Amino acid sequence: MPDTISIAGGTITWLMEDSIEQGAGLSLAEMTVNPGQVSELHRHANCTEVIHLLEGETRQRVGDHWQTMQAGDVCLIPVGTIHQTQNLGPDTARMIIAYSEGQRDYETVCE
């Protein structure tokens, strides 16, 4: 069973990545964002990211644009684009996140 770790505003559980299965070539995670919380602003210089919202209502920042997401919505984040997720609802938001690399670059962005 994969380990769940705490992140700013929620949790992340890595389901697949190169450290789990050498040569996976992609990453897959389940992420939660607690009510009223926002994830850290960041970017990935080496991969695209796809977010599929399973439960809740969020605002997803992609670059300078914010879009509201409902359960079932999908969002693409291009390589190197700053992004973050804000939970708008009263319940924990839950999503599946896929990355095009098995080992992601991660850079925190300060504004």
QUIBEL-V687815 format. One record per run of one state. SS is the DSSP state (h for helix, s for strand, l for the rest). FROM is the first residue (numbers start at 0). TO is the last residue. If there is no record, write none. Layout:
BEGIN
SS & FROM & TO
SS & FROM & TO
END
This chain:
BEGIN
l & 0 & 2
s & 3 & 6
l & 7 & 8
s & 9 & 15
l & 16 & 25
s & 26 & 32
l & 33 & 36
s & 37 & 37
l & 38 & 40
s & 41 & 42
l & 43 & 47
s & 48 & 54
l & 55 & 55
s & 56 & 61
l & 62 & 63
s & 64 & 69
l & 70 & 72
s & 73 & 76
l & 77 & 81
s & 82 & 86
l & 87 & 91
s & 92 & 98
l & 99 & 105
s & 106 & 107
l & 108 & 110
END
